[in-house]
Amino acid sequence: MSPAPLYVRVVDSQPVFGIHRATVYRWAAAGLIRIHKRGSASFLSVAEMKRFIEGEQGEEA
């Protein structure tokens, strides 16, 4: 069994989180989550998304 990923590409957000990538970009534009860029790739922190989805966005893990 492989370890859980730390980051997921935005294009993979729907199968991983059940959230369409357009919603992810809207949330990022509103400052609710961060998108991490490396070159042309855009990534989401799995831990940050989990906290946001569970309503803990302002708290430390």
Helices and strands as residue ranges (DSSP letters): E 7-9, G 10-12, H 13-17, H 21-29, E 36-38, E 41-45, H 46-53
